[in-house]
Amino acid sequence: MELNAFITVNKKKGKGIPIAVKDNFLTRGLRTTAASKLLDDYIPQYSATVVRRLEENGYWVYGKTNLDAWCHGSSTEISDYGPTLNPWNQKHLAGGSSGGSAAAVASGVVDVAIGSETAGSIRGPAAWCGVVGVKPTYGRVSRYGVIAMGSSLDSPGVLSKDVAGAARVLKIIAGKDSKDATTSDNEVPDYELSLTGDIKDLKIGVIENYFLSEMDKEVVKKTLDTVEVFQKLGAKVSNIKTLDPKYAIGVYTVVQRSEVSSNLARYDGIRYGKDRGFFAEEAKRRIMLGTYTLSTGYADKYYKKAQAIRTLFINDFEKLLKSFDVLIGPTMPGPAPKLGATKGQAMFGEMADILAEPAAISGLPAVSVPCGFVGGLPIGLQIIAPQFSEDKILNVAYAYETSNRA
Amino acid sequence: MDIAKLANLAKLKVDKKEESYFERQFDETFKIIDQFKDLDTSKVASTYIVTGTKNVMRKDEIDSSRVLSQEEALCNAKKQHNGYFVVDAILNGT
C-alpha cells in the first residue's frame, strides 16, 4: 500500500545523495504546491536557499513531500492531495505538517528529508513516525523561498533516520542568508564534530508538568525510562516545572492565525496560482480568525496579549536554562491517532502540539528522538536547549541514540 | 462574530452553511484562547522577534541573484497582456 508521502517525484535523477524536501520549499522548475490545489500548477522560478545550499553540497531533490495544506495542521490529513499514512501502521496518521518527510525517512525512501516547523511540525511527525526531527532556533536556517505560514515562528529543519544524518544536513542549511534578514550571523559550528556522546555531568531538567494527567501511562513510562539512560551516562538529572504549556496553545493560535491571514493575502491568482476560491476549509478558517485577531479593537486584546505571554515563556525558559543545560520531556502526549481523527476538530493540531508550542514560541531549538513504542507505534523524547545550542541537543540525542550500542 | 464581514475583509467566499459552522468553531477556539486571560501581563513587554534582531539594512544596489527576468516573472500568470500582468479593474470607468 502506498503511503502517499510524495506529492511530486522528481523525474530528473540527479547526481549525489537523494533528499526529500517538503513541498512548501520552492524548487526551481519543479512543481511546488504547499499541498494546496491553489498552487497545483505552480512552477517556481527560483529555489529556496535551503534547496540551493543542498544542491551545492552534493544532494539532489528526490521529490516533494506531502504536508497539511499551507502547513495548517499536525496530521498531513488536511492535504488537498490526500493523507500520508503512518509507515508503522497505515491506519494511523503520520503527523504533520511535515508528515510526508517523516514517512519518506521512516519507510527508507531517503535517509534525510527537509521539513519546516512553526510549532510541532517537525518534532510531531518525527515522533509519530519514529525518526529524528530537529527544529532549529528561529533564524538559524533561512526562510527565503519557503512558503510563509507564521513568519515570526517558521523554522526550516531536518528529519533523519539518525542523529548524525541530521547533524550533517543541518550544518549545510544553517547560517546567515542575505536574502532573509531574520537569519543570525552567529557562527555555525560543525554539528557532526559535536556528536561525542559525552554527557558526563551535563545538567538535565525533566519537565514534570509536560507529563499531562490525561496522558497514556505507557508514554509516561517509556519517556521516563530515558532518565535512567542519561543517569548511566553520567548526566545529573532533576525534575523541574515550566510555565503551564496550556497557555502556549492560545499564544500560538493567535500569533499563527494573525500571521497566516497576512501571509496568505498574497494569493490573488494574478502572478501565479489560482484564485482565492481554491482555499480549502482549514485555510479559510485560519485566515478569517487571524483577520479577526488583527482587526481594530481586538488586536490589543488578542495579538498584543499573546505576544506579551510569549515574553513570559521566553523568560521562564531563560531562567530554567541558567541552571540546566537541556530540558527533556515527551514530544507528543501520545502515539499517532487513527486516520480521521482531525475531522471536525478546529483545534486538533494546537492540542496535539501542546508540548511543542512553548519552545516554538520562544524560538528555542529542540530535537525529537525516538524513545520506544506504545501499542506498536513509535513515540519521541524531546530535548530543548537555549537559542543557538543545536550542537548541545544533537549531542544529547546522539548519546541517547547510541547508548544501546555500547 | 460576523463571519460574512470577516470573509469579505479577507476576500473569501463563505456560504450560509459555512458561516454557522465557522461561527461554532470560532466560539470553541476562543474558549481555549481565552484561558490566557488568567495571566497578568500588565507589566510585560510584547515580543515580536524572539532573537532580538534589530533592523537589518543593505546597500541600495541591485542584487542580480534575486531578480527575475520579465519573462520569468510572467511565466506563472494566467492572464497577461503585452508583457504585463492583467488585474481586475478597481476604479469605475467615467
Interface residues (C-beta under 8 A of the other chain):
Chain A: D41 Y42 I43 Q45 Y46 T137 Y138 G139 S152 S178 K179 A181 T182 S184 K246 Y247 I249 G250 V251 T253 V254 S261 A265 D268 G269 I270 R271 Y272 G273 K274 R276 G277 F279 E281 K284 R285 I287 M288 L289 T291 Y292 S295 Y302 K304 K305 A306 Q307 A308 I309 R310 T311 L312 I314 A346 M347 E350 I361 S362 G363 Q387
Chain B: M1 I3 L6 A7 L9 A10 K11 L12 K13 V14 E18 F22 Q25 F26 E28 T29 I32 I33 D34 Q35 F36 K37 D38 L39 T41 V44 A45 S46 T47 Y48 I49 V50 T51 T53 V56 R58 D63 R66 L68 E72 A73 C75 N76 A77 K78 K79 F85 V86 V87
